[in-house]
Amino acid sequence: MTTPQRSEPSTVAGEREMLEGWLEYHRATLATKCEGLDDAQLRQLSAAPSELSLLGLVRHMAEVERGWFRNTVADEKREGIFFDDADPDGDFHAGENDTYAEAYAVWQAEIAHARKVAAPLGLDDFGAGRVNRRTGDPYNLRWVYTHMIEEYARHNGHADLLRERIDGATGD
C-alpha cells in the first residue's frame, strides 16, 4: 500500500481545481498520519471515554466518502460498510481482526468512486440522492466538496493528536 503524495493546493487555481486540491490534500494527510504504524498502533484509542483511533478514522472516512458521493450525489442507496443498525458507530469500533490494509483498500476504493461520480458534474449540479433533512433542499457538488474538506480537516486534527499520543510524531 502506497501512501498518496501530499502536495499543497494551488494558490491561483479556479474554484473547482481549488476545492478538489484541498480535498485531495486532506485525504493524503489522513493517510500520512497512519504511515509507518502497525495495526495495533492504529487501533490504539485516544483516551477514555473516547473510542477514537486512527484505524477508526480511516474506516469512518470510507463511510463518509460513500455516504456523500454514492448516496447523496449518485443516489446509489448503498448500505454502510463498517456500521449497521445494531452498531451505528461500527466504523469507529475496529476489532482485533480488522486491519489497516483492509480499511485502507476500502477507503481508497470509495475515494476512486467519488472522483468518478463527481467528474461529469459541475459545482452547481445537484446530487440525485438524499436532500437536507431540515430544509428539503438538495445538495450541490460545491456544498459536498466543501463539507468533505471540513470533515477531513476536523478529523485530521484528531489524527494529529492520536499520532502524537502513539509515537510522539507531530507535523502538518
Backbone bond lengths (Angstrom), bond angles and torsions (degrees), N, CA, C in turn:
res aa  C-N    CA-C-N  psi(-1)  N-CA   C-N-CA  omega(-1)  CA-C   N-CA-C  phi
1 M - - - 1.444 - - 1.520 107.76 -
2 T 1.301 114.67 127.55 1.457 121.43 -177.49 1.519 109.45 -106.80
3 T 1.306 116.80 125.03 1.459 120.80 177.53 1.520 108.93 -70.74
4 P 1.335 116.86 130.48 1.470 118.87 179.00 1.529 111.21 -59.43
5 Q 1.319 115.41 144.78 1.457 119.91 175.95 1.523 109.02 -71.90
6 R 1.300 115.20 136.03 1.455 120.20 -179.19 1.513 108.68 -102.92
7 S 1.321 115.90 126.74 1.458 119.80 176.89 1.525 109.03 -132.65
8 E 1.314 114.18 146.45 1.468 120.70 179.15 1.525 109.73 -62.54
9 P 1.316 117.54 135.18 1.459 120.03 175.28 1.531 110.67 -64.14
10 S 1.293 115.11 152.59 1.463 121.58 178.83 1.526 110.31 -59.60
11 T 1.310 115.76 143.52 1.469 120.47 176.74 1.530 111.74 -90.00
12 V 1.316 116.90 -5.48 1.470 119.95 -176.57 1.527 112.31 -125.62
13 A 1.316 117.39 12.83 1.465 121.61 -177.17 1.522 111.33 -71.11
14 G 1.318 114.31 161.60 1.452 120.39 170.09 1.524 109.54 -71.10
15 E 1.315 115.95 173.82 1.461 120.46 -173.14 1.529 113.09 -59.13
16 R 1.305 118.25 -49.65 1.468 119.10 -177.12 1.524 111.36 -64.44
17 E 1.313 117.19 -47.03 1.459 120.32 179.30 1.529 110.21 -60.24
18 M 1.317 116.69 -37.29 1.462 121.14 179.33 1.536 110.20 -65.66
19 L 1.323 117.20 -48.43 1.465 120.29 179.75 1.523 111.35 -62.02
20 E 1.324 116.59 -45.75 1.459 119.80 179.40 1.527 110.76 -65.86
21 G 1.322 117.20 -36.66 1.462 120.73 177.74 1.514 112.30 -61.96
22 W 1.334 116.47 -44.99 1.462 119.61 179.15 1.525 111.90 -68.50
23 L 1.330 117.00 -37.14 1.463 119.41 177.46 1.527 110.21 -63.80
24 E 1.322 117.26 -45.09 1.466 120.36 178.24 1.525 111.46 -63.59
25 Y 1.312 116.76 -38.76 1.467 121.59 178.17 1.529 110.32 -59.44
26 H 1.307 116.73 -45.66 1.465 119.95 -178.35 1.517 112.30 -72.83
27 R 1.325 117.76 -34.37 1.463 119.63 173.76 1.528 109.59 -59.54
28 A 1.324 116.53 -47.68 1.467 121.01 -179.15 1.525 111.57 -66.43
29 T 1.324 117.69 -32.50 1.462 120.88 179.02 1.516 110.84 -61.90
30 L 1.326 117.80 -44.25 1.465 119.69 179.39 1.527 110.31 -62.33
31 A 1.318 117.73 -42.93 1.470 120.43 177.81 1.525 110.74 -61.29
32 T 1.311 116.67 -40.50 1.466 121.28 179.57 1.524 110.91 -62.90
33 K 1.311 117.03 -38.37 1.472 120.78 179.84 1.525 111.88 -64.74
34 C 1.326 117.13 -24.09 1.469 121.58 -179.51 1.519 113.28 -93.48
35 E 1.309 116.76 -13.35 1.460 122.53 -173.66 1.526 111.76 -60.76
36 G 1.339 115.64 134.55 1.462 121.68 174.21 1.518 115.25 83.73
37 L 1.319 118.16 2.23 1.463 120.98 179.73 1.525 109.77 -102.77
38 D 1.329 117.03 150.84 1.466 119.91 176.20 1.527 109.22 -89.96
39 D 1.324 115.58 173.16 1.465 120.25 -175.83 1.526 112.56 -59.35
40 A 1.321 117.33 -39.78 1.469 119.93 179.44 1.529 110.45 -62.12
41 Q 1.316 117.12 -42.47 1.471 120.16 177.92 1.523 110.81 -65.75
42 L 1.316 117.01 -40.25 1.462 120.63 -179.00 1.526 112.33 -68.93
43 R 1.334 117.24 -24.01 1.467 121.40 176.68 1.524 112.36 -86.42
44 Q 1.336 117.66 -10.60 1.463 121.61 -176.50 1.528 110.08 -60.50
45 L 1.338 115.99 129.04 1.459 121.47 -178.90 1.519 110.77 -81.00
46 S 1.315 114.82 154.53 1.466 120.25 -176.88 1.526 111.03 -64.53
47 A 1.290 118.03 -74.64 1.463 123.63 179.54 1.516 107.67 -163.52
48 A 1.310 116.29 139.84 1.458 120.51 -179.26 1.527 109.86 -56.76
49 P 1.298 119.23 141.48 1.456 127.53 5.89 1.539 113.55 -92.88
50 S 1.317 118.01 9.52 1.460 121.36 -177.59 1.518 111.39 -64.30
51 E 1.323 115.77 144.64 1.462 122.36 175.61 1.527 111.03 -107.08
52 L 1.326 116.32 18.78 1.454 122.02 -176.41 1.523 111.51 -77.48
53 S 1.331 115.72 133.24 1.462 122.95 173.69 1.524 107.40 -142.65
54 L 1.320 116.17 162.68 1.462 119.13 176.56 1.524 111.04 -63.42
55 L 1.329 117.23 -41.10 1.463 119.87 177.78 1.522 110.22 -62.41
56 G 1.316 116.53 -41.09 1.461 120.37 177.21 1.520 112.01 -62.42
57 L 1.323 117.35 -38.11 1.465 119.98 177.99 1.524 111.75 -65.36
58 V 1.325 117.60 -40.12 1.466 120.45 177.73 1.525 109.64 -64.29
59 R 1.321 117.29 -45.10 1.468 120.82 178.45 1.537 110.26 -62.76
60 H 1.325 116.40 -41.17 1.463 120.84 179.01 1.527 111.01 -62.47
61 M 1.325 116.89 -43.98 1.468 118.90 -178.54 1.523 111.69 -69.06
62 A 1.322 118.52 -28.28 1.469 120.01 171.51 1.522 109.51 -62.23
63 E 1.329 116.17 -41.96 1.471 120.92 177.78 1.527 111.18 -65.42
64 V 1.320 117.07 -41.43 1.462 121.28 -179.59 1.530 110.35 -64.53
65 E 1.324 117.05 -45.37 1.469 120.82 176.48 1.525 109.71 -56.75
66 R 1.331 116.48 -47.26 1.464 121.44 -179.60 1.520 111.00 -62.00
67 G 1.319 116.36 -47.35 1.463 120.19 -176.83 1.515 113.02 -60.84
68 W 1.318 116.73 -46.43 1.462 119.23 -175.95 1.520 112.90 -78.90
69 F 1.314 117.77 -42.31 1.464 117.73 -175.23 1.523 112.88 -88.04
70 R 1.316 118.68 -45.15 1.467 119.19 179.62 1.529 111.51 -73.76
71 N 1.330 116.31 -46.15 1.462 119.29 -171.64 1.523 114.19 -89.70
72 T 1.316 118.13 -38.71 1.459 119.88 -178.53 1.523 111.55 -87.58
73 V 1.306 117.57 -49.16 1.466 120.16 -177.16 1.524 110.94 -76.35
74 A 1.331 118.03 -50.01 1.465 121.00 -172.33 1.528 114.79 -97.90
75 D 1.322 118.41 -7.84 1.466 123.16 -179.87 1.534 112.38 56.05
76 E 1.329 116.21 45.22 1.461 120.19 -179.85 1.531 113.21 -84.42
77 K 1.334 116.88 -12.91 1.470 122.18 177.90 1.537 112.42 52.41
78 R 1.319 116.06 51.42 1.463 121.48 -179.10 1.523 110.75 -89.04
79 E 1.317 115.49 144.98 1.464 122.38 177.37 1.523 109.80 -77.34
80 G 1.320 116.18 167.60 1.453 121.00 177.18 1.523 111.63 -64.53
81 I 1.293 115.52 154.36 1.459 121.95 179.29 1.526 109.49 -89.86
82 F 1.311 115.96 -49.75 1.459 122.09 -173.91 1.531 112.87 -112.12
83 F 1.316 118.13 -1.12 1.464 120.33 179.95 1.520 109.09 -130.55
84 D 1.328 114.79 163.31 1.458 121.69 174.74 1.524 107.84 -153.84
85 D 1.316 116.93 -176.03 1.462 120.21 -178.31 1.528 112.15 -61.47
86 A 1.318 117.10 -32.95 1.464 120.83 -179.91 1.523 111.78 -71.34
87 D 1.327 117.16 -28.71 1.472 121.68 179.07 1.527 108.38 -141.03
88 P 1.357 116.95 80.15 1.461 120.13 -176.64 1.528 114.28 -62.62
89 D 1.318 117.94 -17.23 1.464 121.92 176.03 1.525 111.15 -107.84
90 G 1.319 116.88 25.44 1.458 122.10 -176.94 1.514 114.27 -58.87
91 D 1.336 116.40 -26.19 1.464 118.50 177.95 1.523 110.49 -61.97
92 F 1.309 117.98 -31.78 1.462 121.78 179.00 1.532 112.82 -85.26
93 H 1.325 117.05 -11.32 1.464 121.16 -174.96 1.525 111.48 -100.09
94 A 1.305 117.29 67.02 1.461 121.59 178.33 1.522 109.21 -72.31
95 G 1.328 115.86 130.99 1.455 121.24 179.15 1.516 111.96 -94.48
96 E 1.310 115.85 178.11 1.466 122.39 -177.53 1.530 112.68 -60.35
97 N 1.319 117.70 -28.09 1.466 120.73 -178.21 1.525 112.84 -92.77
98 D 1.312 117.29 -4.75 1.468 120.74 178.73 1.520 109.04 -81.41
99 T 1.316 116.00 134.62 1.464 120.31 -175.59 1.524 110.96 -118.42
100 Y 1.308 113.77 156.07 1.456 120.26 174.72 1.522 110.21 -65.45
101 A 1.324 117.31 -39.55 1.468 120.11 -179.24 1.524 110.46 -56.66
102 E 1.327 116.79 -43.91 1.463 120.61 179.00 1.530 110.25 -66.84
103 A 1.317 117.39 -49.97 1.465 121.03 -178.01 1.522 110.77 -62.19
104 Y 1.320 116.59 -41.92 1.463 121.15 -179.99 1.526 110.53 -62.28
105 A 1.326 117.38 -43.92 1.465 121.03 180.00 1.525 111.02 -62.52
106 V 1.319 116.98 -42.66 1.463 120.90 178.41 1.528 110.06 -64.84
107 W 1.328 116.32 -45.71 1.466 121.48 179.71 1.522 110.79 -59.20
108 Q 1.333 116.97 -47.79 1.462 120.12 -179.40 1.525 111.82 -65.18
109 A 1.327 117.77 -34.92 1.468 120.71 176.27 1.529 110.52 -65.06
110 E 1.325 117.09 -39.82 1.465 120.23 177.95 1.529 110.66 -67.08
111 I 1.329 117.44 -38.61 1.465 120.90 176.93 1.525 109.99 -63.37
112 A 1.314 117.03 -44.96 1.470 120.20 179.27 1.525 110.76 -60.45
113 H 1.320 116.29 -41.72 1.463 119.36 179.00 1.532 110.69 -67.59
114 A 1.316 116.54 -38.22 1.467 120.01 178.19 1.530 110.52 -60.01
115 R 1.317 116.81 -44.04 1.469 120.21 178.32 1.524 110.94 -60.46
116 K 1.328 115.92 -42.25 1.472 121.52 -179.46 1.527 111.07 -64.48
117 V 1.317 116.64 -43.91 1.465 121.91 -179.54 1.529 110.91 -64.39
118 A 1.332 116.65 -40.76 1.464 121.29 -175.50 1.528 113.02 -78.91
119 A 1.311 117.81 -27.97 1.463 122.01 -171.81 1.535 114.61 -51.13
120 P 1.326 120.22 -46.56 1.471 118.40 -176.60 1.530 114.52 -81.14
121 L 1.314 117.27 -4.32 1.461 120.82 -174.33 1.523 112.19 -95.06
122 G 1.306 115.26 150.71 1.450 121.39 170.32 1.520 109.34 -89.09
123 L 1.314 116.92 162.53 1.467 120.53 -178.86 1.523 112.75 -61.85
124 D 1.325 117.68 -28.04 1.459 120.90 -180.00 1.524 113.29 -88.64
125 D 1.337 117.40 -4.75 1.463 120.32 179.59 1.519 109.66 -71.40
126 F 1.336 114.71 139.75 1.460 121.00 -179.96 1.516 110.86 -87.25
127 G 1.324 115.16 146.74 1.450 120.40 172.83 1.521 109.51 -65.64
128 A 1.313 116.07 152.86 1.463 121.78 -179.07 1.527 111.88 -88.87
129 G 1.326 117.19 -7.50 1.457 121.51 -173.77 1.511 113.67 -102.54
130 R 1.304 114.41 -137.28 1.464 120.91 -171.44 1.529 112.15 -57.43
131 V 1.320 113.43 154.05 1.463 122.03 179.75 1.521 108.62 -116.21
132 N 1.321 116.05 169.46 1.455 121.69 178.48 1.527 108.63 -62.03
133 R 1.311 117.01 122.12 1.473 120.26 -174.82 1.523 112.98 -68.93
134 R 1.321 118.06 -21.35 1.463 120.73 179.43 1.528 112.22 -86.02
135 T 1.323 116.10 -40.06 1.461 119.66 -174.38 1.521 114.07 -106.48
136 G 1.320 117.19 -20.04 1.456 120.90 -175.10 1.523 113.33 79.40
137 D 1.342 116.59 0.96 1.461 120.62 -179.75 1.524 110.37 -76.69
138 P 1.343 116.11 145.68 1.464 118.78 174.04 1.531 109.72 -75.02
139 Y 1.320 115.69 166.77 1.459 121.95 176.43 1.521 108.51 -102.76
140 N 1.340 116.70 131.00 1.464 117.12 172.90 1.530 108.51 -89.71
141 L 1.325 115.69 165.88 1.460 120.43 -176.31 1.522 111.61 -61.75
142 R 1.317 118.06 -34.60 1.466 121.39 177.71 1.528 110.15 -58.47
143 W 1.329 116.43 -45.18 1.461 121.08 -179.97 1.529 109.81 -63.29
144 V 1.324 117.35 -43.40 1.471 121.05 -179.50 1.526 110.14 -62.54
145 Y 1.327 117.21 -46.51 1.471 119.78 177.68 1.528 110.83 -59.19
146 T 1.313 116.90 -46.41 1.466 120.60 -178.91 1.521 110.59 -62.19
147 H 1.312 116.44 -43.37 1.460 119.80 178.47 1.523 111.38 -63.79
148 M 1.322 117.47 -41.99 1.462 120.55 179.95 1.530 111.00 -62.71
149 I 1.325 117.20 -40.28 1.465 120.25 176.82 1.526 109.70 -61.20
150 E 1.323 116.76 -44.92 1.471 121.49 178.62 1.522 110.78 -61.84
151 E 1.317 117.23 -43.91 1.464 121.98 -178.51 1.534 110.85 -62.52
152 Y 1.322 116.30 -48.19 1.464 119.39 177.66 1.531 111.28 -63.87
153 A 1.325 117.75 -43.58 1.464 120.41 -177.46 1.533 110.31 -60.42
154 R 1.316 116.74 -43.08 1.467 120.89 179.24 1.523 110.44 -62.84
155 H 1.323 116.26 -48.42 1.460 119.54 -177.84 1.523 112.38 -72.83
156 N 1.322 117.81 -26.60 1.464 118.88 174.38 1.519 110.81 -68.04
157 G 1.314 117.55 -29.72 1.466 120.03 172.11 1.520 110.76 -63.45
158 H 1.341 116.06 -42.49 1.464 119.76 174.94 1.525 110.02 -61.23
159 A 1.333 115.84 -43.63 1.470 120.73 -178.31 1.529 110.93 -61.19
160 D 1.330 117.37 -37.88 1.469 120.56 176.43 1.525 110.83 -56.28
161 L 1.323 115.75 -48.12 1.463 120.27 -177.86 1.522 111.57 -68.34
162 L 1.331 116.82 -40.61 1.459 120.30 178.62 1.525 110.70 -62.03
163 R 1.314 116.02 -47.24 1.472 119.75 -178.43 1.520 110.63 -62.72
164 E 1.313 117.41 -42.15 1.461 119.91 179.20 1.528 110.65 -62.38
165 R 1.332 117.19 -38.21 1.460 120.71 179.35 1.523 111.53 -67.39
166 I 1.334 117.31 -34.49 1.461 121.79 -177.45 1.517 112.19 -71.48
167 D 1.350 116.21 -52.11 1.461 117.69 -174.56 1.521 114.69 -139.18
168 G 1.307 116.63 10.88 1.459 120.20 177.24 1.518 114.93 82.37
169 A 1.335 117.69 -3.19 1.462 120.50 -178.67 1.523 110.37 -68.56
170 T 1.307 115.55 133.79 1.457 121.57 176.15 1.526 108.19 -129.37
171 G 1.276 116.12 169.82 1.456 120.80 179.51 1.513 110.24 150.09
172 D 1.335 115.49 -179.03 1.457 117.00 -179.10 1.499 111.53 -99.85
